[in-house]
């Protein structure tokens, strides 16, 4: 099995230190151990975890650059993807994780000493301590882009950006989200396609820059963005 260090260098030109490699090895071992008791992820083969979780999460750095010193929020992080992976890659970033499932939040706290908020993004998005306070908001496999933008953009400061990790339907979702982005103060800046080993479909990193303040109405109360997308 090819190591994550080799994969990261070959596919992302990212050079992981020995300490980072050890951190990822512990992450892998703990994820496999917890999966014996809790359903944290459907992907359970070590090689698949390296590519479909770790390498895929690290690919965010292609569009963000180094996140050290940046304030980042990961919404719907699950077992820490991409947030905890990015934290290992950029140890000095200031990270907040949002996860509504207690067992997944508990795993994230077990792995790294970071802020984990258990609840819905729609509620936290109105908290002055978090609203428009982040340089980057990220999410992977959470919701379609018109819905996801309402979750993420309220957290982003003016001039900051959100990154949505999407599969092969990424370009279609961008077209569907144009109205939502305009309403929420965002503007599509960049959409980068990439392929990763053992992942047959093209992956997309969608960057939306925050150009105007999000109206106070948004995000709407929990559940409404998914039921009635903008």
Backbone as CSV, one residue per row, in Angstrom:
resi,resn,N_x,N_y,N_z,CA_x,CA_y,CA_z,C_x,C_y,C_z
1,UNK,0.849,-1.201,0.000,0.000,0.000,0.000,0.880,1.245,0.000
2,UNK,0.629,2.145,-0.936,1.403,3.382,-1.018,1.072,4.268,0.179
3,UNK,2.097,4.883,0.774,1.879,5.696,1.967,1.191,7.009,1.611
4,UNK,0.542,7.604,2.611,-0.095,8.904,2.403,0.939,9.954,2.026
5,UNK,2.128,9.881,2.623,3.180,10.852,2.305,3.516,10.810,0.817
6,UNK,3.638,9.605,0.253,3.933,9.474,-1.178,2.771,9.991,-2.017
7,UNK,1.566,9.628,-1.626,0.394,10.071,-2.374,0.266,11.590,-2.352
8,UNK,0.448,12.185,-1.163,0.306,13.638,-1.027,1.343,14.371,-1.858
9,UNK,2.560,13.842,-1.877,3.618,14.511,-2.646,3.382,14.343,-4.148
10,UNK,2.969,13.135,-4.545,2.813,12.852,-5.978,1.589,13.541,-6.570
11,UNK,0.487,13.603,-5.815,-0.756,14.115,-6.365,-1.023,15.579,-6.007
12,UNK,-0.464,16.037,-4.883,-0.758,17.395,-4.429,0.496,18.246,-4.227
13,UNK,1.669,17.672,-4.481,2.941,18.363,-4.252,3.051,18.848,-2.811
14,UNK,2.517,18.051,-1.884,2.511,18.390,-0.467,3.495,17.485,0.260
15,UNK,4.438,18.098,0.966,5.482,17.355,1.664,5.120,17.244,3.149
16,UNK,4.733,16.058,3.597,4.336,15.833,4.987,5.551,15.486,5.835
17,UNK,5.670,16.137,6.987,6.776,15.859,7.901,6.565,14.506,8.583
18,UNK,7.593,14.037,9.282,7.477,12.777,10.015,6.385,12.867,11.080
19,UNK,6.309,14.015,11.760,5.287,14.197,12.793,3.885,14.171,12.186
20,UNK,3.705,14.780,11.023,2.411,14.765,10.350,2.045,13.350,9.909
21,UNK,3.016,12.607,9.413,2.766,11.233,9.012,2.342,10.388,10.212
22,UNK,2.968,10.598,11.353,2.592,9.872,12.558,1.174,10.233,13.006
23,UNK,0.829,11.522,12.873,-0.516,11.961,13.245,-1.570,11.307,12.361
24,UNK,-1.293,11.210,11.070,-2.239,10.566,10.165,-2.338,9.069,10.447
25,UNK,-1.244,8.437,10.825,-1.290,7.016,11.155,-2.163,6.785,12.379
26,UNK,-2.024,7.642,13.401,-2.876,7.526,14.593,-4.343,7.767,14.227
27,UNK,-4.587,8.766,13.371,-5.949,9.067,12.911,-6.557,7.828,12.261
28,UNK,-5.798,7.194,11.374,-6.276,5.993,10.688,-6.600,4.884,11.684
29,UNK,-5.693,4.643,12.620,-5.893,3.576,13.598,-7.103,3.841,14.489
30,UNK,-7.256,5.073,14.948,-8.386,5.410,15.811,-9.710,5.347,15.048
31,UNK,-9.691,5.770,13.792,-10.913,5.710,12.982,-11.353,4.267,12.793
32,UNK,-10.412,3.378,12.504,-10.738,1.961,12.348,-11.238,1.375,13.662
33,UNK,-10.623,1.776,14.767,-11.029,1.261,16.087,-12.441,1.724,16.441
34,UNK,-12.705,3.015,16.277,-14.036,3.546,16.614,-15.106,2.980,15.693
35,UNK,-14.742,2.679,14.471,-15.722,2.137,13.527,-16.213,0.755,13.939
36,UNK,-15.480,0.085,14.809,-15.939,-1.206,15.302,-17.137,-1.053,16.232
37,UNK,-17.301,0.132,16.823,-18.406,0.392,17.752,-19.436,1.360,17.188
38,UNK,-18.965,2.324,16.385,-19.850,3.354,15.852,-19.691,3.419,14.333
39,UNK,-20.753,3.782,13.662,-20.701,3.910,12.208,-20.255,5.324,11.845
40,UNK,-18.953,5.589,11.950,-18.433,6.917,11.643,-18.293,7.130,10.141
41,UNK,-17.904,6.086,9.430,-17.724,6.189,7.990,-17.979,4.836,7.349
42,UNK,-18.568,4.857,6.163,-18.821,3.606,5.445,-17.551,3.060,4.815
43,UNK,-16.545,3.908,4.660,-15.269,3.481,4.085,-14.405,2.925,5.201
44,UNK,-14.053,1.643,5.127,-13.370,0.975,6.237,-12.038,0.354,5.841
45,UNK,-11.719,0.314,4.566,-10.441,-0.238,4.138,-9.354,0.829,4.279
46,UNK,-8.218,0.512,4.920,-7.172,1.516,5.147,-6.741,2.257,3.887
47,UNK,-6.548,1.542,2.791,-6.089,2.196,1.570,-7.145,3.165,1.046
48,UNK,-8.412,2.787,1.147,-9.489,3.666,0.695,-9.600,4.896,1.590
49,UNK,-9.376,4.735,2.902,-9.413,5.875,3.815,-8.313,6.876,3.456
50,UNK,-7.130,6.366,3.115,-6.024,7.254,2.761,-6.353,8.124,1.560
51,UNK,-6.995,7.530,0.556,-7.270,8.291,-0.660,-8.599,9.035,-0.605
52,UNK,-9.673,8.325,-0.223,-11.011,8.911,-0.313,-11.339,9.846,0.847
53,UNK,-10.607,9.741,1.945,-10.818,10.661,3.066,-9.642,11.615,3.249
54,UNK,-8.440,11.075,3.489,-7.312,11.932,3.815,-6.828,12.737,2.609
55,UNK,-6.509,12.056,1.518,-5.983,12.763,0.347,-7.025,13.710,-0.241
56,UNK,-8.261,13.257,-0.293,-9.339,14.099,-0.807,-9.504,15.355,0.045
57,UNK,-9.427,15.209,1.364,-9.541,16.372,2.242,-8.362,17.322,2.049
58,UNK,-7.161,16.782,1.936,-5.974,17.617,1.746,-6.015,18.392,0.437
59,UNK,-6.776,17.902,-0.534,-6.835,18.589,-1.833,-7.376,20.003,-1.707
60,UNK,-8.100,20.301,-0.619,-8.605,21.662,-0.401,-7.466,22.687,-0.414
61,UNK,-6.277,22.263,0.019,-5.140,23.178,0.077,-4.725,23.669,-1.302
62,UNK,-5.167,22.990,-2.342,-4.863,23.453,-3.702,-5.472,24.823,-3.983
63,UNK,-6.603,25.108,-3.360,-7.260,26.395,-3.628,-7.131,27.380,-2.476
64,UNK,-6.883,26.883,-1.264,-6.761,27.791,-0.119,-5.333,28.229,0.133
65,UNK,-4.371,27.409,-0.294,-2.998,27.620,0.129,-2.855,27.239,1.591
66,UNK,-1.699,27.530,2.176,-1.453,27.187,3.576,-2.452,27.920,4.467
67,UNK,-3.048,27.182,5.397,-4.085,27.749,6.265,-3.570,28.136,7.648
68,UNK,-2.286,28.001,7.893,-1.739,28.392,9.186,-2.054,29.858,9.479
69,UNK,-2.576,30.114,10.682,-2.940,31.470,11.066,-4.326,31.887,10.629
70,UNK,-4.969,31.093,9.787,-6.304,31.415,9.297,-7.373,30.841,10.225
71,UNK,-8.517,31.502,10.262,-9.656,30.993,11.029,-10.569,30.239,10.063
72,UNK,-10.803,28.965,10.349,-11.507,28.059,9.435,-12.631,27.365,10.180
73,UNK,-13.791,27.231,9.539,-14.899,26.460,10.092,-15.281,25.371,9.096
74,UNK,-15.454,24.158,9.606,-15.841,23.007,8.799,-17.241,22.584,9.239
75,UNK,-18.203,22.713,8.345,-19.606,22.437,8.661,-19.976,21.031,8.207
76,UNK,-20.557,20.247,9.141,-20.913,18.866,8.825,-19.688,17.994,8.683
77,UNK,-18.760,18.132,9.624,-17.444,17.504,9.488,-17.476,15.987,9.589
78,UNK,-18.500,15.402,10.205,-18.543,13.948,10.359,-17.399,13.471,11.238
79,UNK,-16.567,12.604,10.704,-15.409,12.096,11.438,-14.170,12.962,11.226
80,UNK,-14.391,14.222,10.816,-13.282,15.164,10.696,-12.833,15.489,9.293
81,UNK,-13.715,15.282,8.310,-13.340,15.521,6.917,-14.095,16.705,6.325
82,UNK,-13.399,17.724,5.833,-11.946,17.795,5.721,-11.228,18.462,6.899
83,UNK,-11.953,18.967,7.904,-11.363,19.856,8.892,-10.179,19.304,9.656
84,UNK,-10.324,18.120,10.291,-9.227,17.576,11.079,-8.030,17.220,10.210
85,UNK,-8.291,16.752,9.005,-7.204,16.442,8.078,-6.417,17.719,7.754
86,UNK,-7.136,18.797,7.490,-6.473,20.066,7.203,-5.700,20.576,8.412
87,UNK,-6.211,20.311,9.614,-5.531,20.727,10.840,-4.194,20.008,10.989
88,UNK,-4.135,18.747,10.628,-2.854,18.030,10.664,-1.914,18.605,9.615
89,UNK,-2.454,18.924,8.445,-1.628,19.497,7.390,-1.159,20.906,7.697
90,UNK,-1.983,21.666,8.432,-1.675,23.068,8.785,-1.922,23.224,10.285
91,UNK,-0.972,22.824,11.125,-1.221,22.737,12.570,-1.567,24.053,13.241
92,UNK,-1.223,25.175,12.618,-1.427,26.463,13.277,-2.660,27.206,12.760
93,UNK,-3.518,26.511,12.040,-4.798,27.105,11.684,-5.695,27.120,12.911
94,UNK,-6.675,28.019,12.943,-7.627,28.103,14.053,-8.939,27.504,13.563
95,UNK,-9.243,26.314,14.045,-10.308,25.490,13.472,-11.492,25.349,14.414
96,UNK,-12.689,25.480,13.840,-13.937,25.138,14.521,-14.662,24.095,13.681
97,UNK,-15.136,23.035,14.330,-15.889,21.987,13.659,-17.355,22.078,14.058
98,UNK,-18.252,21.855,13.113,-19.685,21.825,13.378,-20.206,20.449,12.979
99,UNK,-20.822,19.763,13.926,-21.334,18.415,13.675,-22.556,18.180,14.553
100,UNK,-23.654,17.705,13.950,-24.906,17.527,14.690,-25.029,16.161,15.349
101,UNK,-24.162,15.202,14.975,-24.235,13.841,15.532,-23.224,13.712,16.665
102,UNK,-23.692,13.404,17.852,-22.847,13.402,19.048,-21.661,12.451,18.956
103,UNK,-21.874,11.243,18.456,-20.775,10.272,18.431,-19.656,10.724,17.494
104,UNK,-20.011,11.395,16.412,-18.987,11.893,15.495,-18.247,13.084,16.104
105,UNK,-18.984,13.958,16.794,-18.352,15.069,17.490,-17.405,14.559,18.573
106,UNK,-17.814,13.512,19.291,-16.973,12.936,20.338,-15.677,12.378,19.757
107,UNK,-15.763,11.749,18.596,-14.551,11.235,17.950,-13.600,12.370,17.607
108,UNK,-14.129,13.452,17.056,-13.282,14.592,16.692,-12.582,15.173,17.916
109,UNK,-13.304,15.292,19.024,-12.693,15.797,20.258,-11.617,14.836,20.769
110,UNK,-11.865,13.550,20.595,-10.900,12.537,21.020,-9.596,12.657,20.236
111,UNK,-9.703,13.015,18.964,-8.522,13.040,18.101,-7.653,14.275,18.318
112,UNK,-8.262,15.443,18.375,-7.497,16.695,18.409,-8.203,17.686,19.321
113,UNK,-7.426,18.483,20.014,-7.999,19.519,20.884,-8.437,20.706,20.029
114,UNK,-9.657,20.620,19.500,-10.223,21.710,18.701,-11.626,22.015,19.211
115,UNK,-12.157,23.151,18.782,-13.525,23.515,19.134,-14.486,22.693,18.275
116,UNK,-15.384,21.962,18.924,-16.412,21.196,18.213,-17.765,21.666,18.720
117,UNK,-18.559,22.215,17.826,-19.890,22.699,18.187,-20.906,21.663,17.734
118,UNK,-21.642,21.089,18.678,-22.635,20.053,18.356,-23.976,20.732,18.131
119,UNK,-24.457,20.714,16.906,-25.723,21.349,16.590,-25.826,21.651,15.107
120,UNK,-26.765,22.498,14.767,-27.051,22.820,13.373,-26.374,24.114,12.967
121,UNK,-25.860,24.133,11.751,-25.210,25.328,11.228,-26.180,26.505,11.162
122,UNK,-27.476,26.209,10.924,-28.456,27.290,10.833,-28.557,28.071,12.134
123,UNK,-28.337,27.401,13.258,-28.387,28.077,14.557,-27.092,28.830,14.838
124,UNK,-25.969,28.178,14.627,-24.679,28.805,14.905,-24.419,29.998,13.996
125,UNK,-25.001,29.977,12.809,-24.779,31.056,11.855,-25.305,32.404,12.300
126,UNK,-26.144,32.434,13.328,-26.663,33.695,13.868,-25.937,34.130,15.145
127,UNK,-24.997,33.331,15.598,-24.236,33.655,16.815,-23.174,34.697,16.460
128,UNK,-23.183,35.875,17.118,-22.208,36.924,16.783,-20.751,36.480,16.921
129,UNK,-20.499,35.483,17.769,-19.127,34.997,17.939,-18.637,34.228,16.717
130,UNK,-19.573,33.822,15.862,-19.213,33.034,14.686,-19.640,33.678,13.369
131,UNK,-20.649,34.502,13.390,-21.174,35.066,12.143,-20.160,36.014,11.513
132,UNK,-19.806,35.733,10.269,-18.870,36.533,9.477,-17.540,36.742,10.207
133,UNK,-17.057,35.659,10.845,-15.807,35.717,11.607,-14.696,34.855,11.009
134,UNK,-14.975,34.119,9.941,-14.015,33.139,9.443,-13.420,33.534,8.101
135,UNK,-12.126,33.193,7.938,-11.464,33.405,6.646,-11.952,32.398,5.614
136,UNK,-12.164,31.163,6.066,-12.616,30.099,5.174,-13.695,29.269,5.863
137,UNK,-14.730,28.913,5.119,-15.716,27.923,5.543,-15.651,26.782,4.536
138,UNK,-15.547,25.551,5.039,-15.381,24.403,4.156,-16.422,23.342,4.473
139,UNK,-16.713,22.508,3.486,-17.656,21.403,3.689,-17.468,20.381,2.591
140,UNK,-17.735,19.127,2.948,-17.628,18.026,1.992,-18.824,17.107,2.184
141,UNK,-19.514,16.818,1.083,-20.617,15.843,1.091,-21.688,16.190,2.119
142,UNK,-22.093,17.454,2.176,-23.100,17.886,3.145,-24.445,18.141,2.482
143,UNK,-24.460,18.917,1.392,-25.726,19.284,0.742,-25.418,19.851,-0.635
144,UNK,-26.453,19.936,-1.466,-26.286,20.578,-2.769,-25.891,22.046,-2.580
145,UNK,-25.200,22.593,-3.566,-24.580,23.908,-3.416,-25.555,25.034,-3.071
146,UNK,-26.773,25.100,-3.623,-27.687,26.177,-3.202,-28.005,26.128,-1.712
147,UNK,-28.069,24.919,-1.147,-28.325,24.751,0.286,-27.054,25.009,1.083
148,UNK,-25.954,24.444,0.609,-24.684,24.563,1.309,-24.239,26.019,1.442
149,UNK,-24.487,26.808,0.415,-24.105,28.223,0.476,-24.810,28.942,1.620
150,UNK,-26.063,28.565,1.896,-26.785,29.197,3.005,-26.226,28.747,4.356
151,UNK,-25.662,27.552,4.411,-25.001,27.108,5.635,-23.668,27.827,5.851
152,UNK,-22.900,27.977,4.784,-21.505,28.413,4.922,-21.284,29.921,4.870
153,UNK,-21.900,30.601,3.918,-21.574,32.011,3.711,-21.847,32.909,4.915
154,UNK,-22.861,32.638,5.755,-23.027,33.485,6.939,-21.823,33.472,7.882
155,UNK,-21.001,32.428,7.825,-19.821,32.355,8.691,-18.629,33.140,8.145
156,UNK,-18.648,33.442,6.859,-17.460,33.973,6.184,-17.402,35.494,6.300
157,UNK,-16.236,36.010,6.660,-16.030,37.460,6.723,-16.003,38.031,5.311
158,UNK,-16.218,39.329,5.206,-16.090,39.991,3.911,-14.668,39.805,3.387
159,UNK,-14.550,39.380,2.165,-13.244,39.117,1.574,-12.773,37.693,1.775
160,UNK,-13.415,36.959,2.697,-13.099,35.547,2.888,-13.805,34.700,1.840
161,UNK,-13.788,33.385,2.021,-14.376,32.514,0.991,-14.820,31.193,1.592
162,UNK,-15.712,30.538,0.874,-16.115,29.170,1.193,-15.569,28.233,0.129
163,UNK,-15.297,26.990,0.537,-14.876,25.955,-0.403,-15.816,24.773,-0.254
164,UNK,-16.458,24.401,-1.334,-17.326,23.223,-1.363,-16.624,22.127,-2.159
165,UNK,-16.465,20.956,-1.543,-15.911,19.808,-2.243,-17.055,19.036,-2.882
166,UNK,-16.992,18.893,-4.189,-18.094,18.289,-4.929,-17.608,17.193,-5.863
167,UNK,-18.535,16.311,-6.219,-18.256,15.266,-7.181,-18.507,15.732,-8.602
168,UNK,-18.819,14.790,-9.478,-18.903,15.094,-10.904,-20.060,16.032,-11.253
169,UNK,-21.023,16.217,-10.351,-22.127,17.144,-10.605,-21.809,18.571,-10.188
170,UNK,-20.573,18.830,-9.806,-20.183,20.157,-9.367,-20.572,21.287,-10.313
171,UNK,-20.257,21.192,-11.612,-20.620,22.278,-12.533,-22.122,22.519,-12.613
172,UNK,-22.921,21.450,-12.552,-24.379,21.605,-12.590,-24.855,22.314,-11.326
173,UNK,-24.287,21.961,-10.177,-24.680,22.598,-8.921,-24.324,24.082,-8.919
174,UNK,-23.201,24.427,-9.526,-22.816,25.844,-9.607,-23.872,26.643,-10.356
175,UNK,-24.356,26.106,-11.463,-25.385,26.813,-12.235,-26.658,26.968,-11.410
176,UNK,-27.012,25.925,-10.662,-28.233,25.966,-9.859,-28.116,26.915,-8.678
177,UNK,-26.880,27.235,-8.271,-26.669,28.041,-7.066,-26.465,29.521,-7.346
178,UNK,-26.500,29.939,-8.576,-26.150,31.335,-8.892,-27.054,32.333,-8.158
179,UNK,-28.340,32.070,-8.110,-29.249,32.985,-7.405,-28.945,33.002,-5.915
180,UNK,-28.737,31.824,-5.324,-28.445,31.741,-3.893,-27.179,32.505,-3.549
181,UNK,-26.146,32.361,-4.361,-24.887,33.057,-4.093,-25.088,34.571,-4.123
182,UNK,-25.856,35.045,-5.084,-26.110,36.481,-5.185,-26.861,36.993,-3.951
183,UNK,-27.871,36.264,-3.520,-28.661,36.675,-2.361,-27.807,36.695,-1.090
184,UNK,-26.909,35.732,-0.964,-26.147,35.545,0.269,-24.859,36.351,0.325
185,UNK,-24.560,37.082,-0.732,-23.368,37.926,-0.742,-22.132,37.257,-1.302
186,UNK,-22.300,36.132,-1.985,-21.155,35.407,-2.529,-21.024,35.554,-4.033
187,UNK,-19.843,35.244,-4.536,-19.575,35.294,-5.975,-18.638,34.155,-6.330
188,UNK,-19.009,33.360,-7.322,-18.147,32.260,-7.753,-16.802,32.820,-8.210
189,UNK,-15.740,32.335,-7.594,-14.399,32.793,-7.954,-13.643,31.783,-8.789
190,UNK,-13.830,30.508,-8.452,-12.994,29.497,-9.095,-13.635,28.126,-8.931
191,UNK,-13.516,27.292,-9.962,-13.936,25.901,-9.869,-12.829,25.052,-10.464
192,UNK,-12.198,24.254,-9.630,-11.050,23.455,-10.079,-11.394,21.988,-10.059
193,UNK,-11.236,21.349,-11.199,-11.428,19.909,-11.286,-10.135,19.182,-10.994
194,UNK,-10.229,18.001,-10.410,-9.041,17.195,-10.154,-9.432,15.733,-10.081
195,UNK,-8.464,14.879,-10.334,-8.646,13.435,-10.175,-7.669,12.943,-9.120
196,UNK,-8.082,11.948,-8.361,-7.255,11.364,-7.316,-7.204,9.859,-7.520
197,UNK,-6.151,9.197,-7.046,-6.036,7.749,-7.258,-7.199,6.984,-6.654
198,UNK,-7.693,6.008,-7.410,-8.784,5.099,-7.029,-10.141,5.793,-6.959
199,UNK,-10.208,7.076,-7.307,-11.491,7.788,-7.378,-11.762,8.053,-8.851
200,UNK,-12.723,7.347,-9.427,-12.917,7.388,-10.872,-13.525,8.705,-11.349
201,UNK,-14.427,9.278,-10.542,-15.086,10.508,-10.981,-14.195,11.725,-10.747
202,UNK,-14.404,12.736,-11.569,-13.705,13.996,-11.361,-14.256,14.682,-10.123
203,UNK,-13.362,15.184,-9.295,-13.735,15.946,-8.106,-13.612,17.430,-8.427
204,UNK,-14.436,18.254,-7.769,-14.380,19.697,-7.992,-14.237,20.434,-6.664
205,UNK,-13.369,21.436,-6.659,-13.229,22.367,-5.549,-13.846,23.684,-5.998
206,UNK,-14.940,24.067,-5.351,-15.693,25.256,-5.752,-15.451,26.357,-4.727
207,UNK,-14.845,27.447,-5.177,-14.498,28.564,-4.294,-15.463,29.710,-4.541
208,UNK,-16.130,30.150,-3.474,-17.066,31.277,-3.545,-16.544,32.376,-2.615
209,UNK,-16.255,33.539,-3.184,-15.727,34.660,-2.414,-16.866,35.484,-1.822
210,UNK,-16.702,35.953,-0.589,-17.726,36.771,0.086,-17.514,38.232,-0.330
211,UNK,-18.444,38.760,-1.118,-18.322,40.120,-1.643,-19.206,41.118,-0.914
212,UNK,-20.255,40.646,-0.239,-21.178,41.539,0.477,-21.678,40.821,1.719
213,UNK,-22.128,41.581,2.699,-22.636,40.994,3.932,-23.870,40.140,3.645
214,UNK,-23.968,39.015,4.319,-25.149,38.166,4.199,-26.313,38.820,4.930
215,UNK,-27.480,38.979,4.285,-28.641,39.574,4.970,-28.971,38.845,6.268
216,UNK,-29.439,39.593,7.254,-29.675,39.058,8.602,-30.664,37.892,8.617
217,UNK,-31.518,37.795,7.605,-32.504,36.711,7.538,-31.844,35.338,7.435
218,UNK,-30.633,35.291,6.878,-30.002,34.005,6.555,-28.880,33.675,7.533
219,UNK,-28.725,32.395,7.865,-29.500,31.261,7.386,-30.884,31.214,8.031
220,UNK,-31.840,30.686,7.274,-33.170,30.498,7.839,-33.142,29.378,8.884
221,UNK,-34.226,29.234,9.623,-34.203,28.287,10.744,-33.942,26.863,10.269
222,UNK,-33.502,26.035,11.205,-33.037,24.683,10.913,-34.048,23.911,10.066
223,UNK,-33.554,23.332,8.982,-34.373,22.522,8.098,-34.937,23.251,6.902
224,UNK,-35.127,24.566,7.021,-35.747,25.325,5.927,-34.858,25.411,4.687
225,UNK,-33.535,25.671,4.822,-32.715,25.727,3.611,-32.810,24.462,2.747
226,UNK,-32.867,23.297,3.394,-32.967,22.054,2.634,-34.339,21.853,2.025
227,UNK,-35.396,22.316,2.732,-36.758,22.162,2.219,-37.078,23.172,1.125
228,UNK,-36.563,24.384,1.284,-36.870,25.450,0.321,-35.585,26.150,-0.076
229,UNK,-34.768,25.506,-0.928,-33.492,26.125,-1.330,-33.714,27.454,-2.055
230,UNK,-32.798,28.367,-1.877,-32.890,29.657,-2.548,-32.788,29.506,-4.049
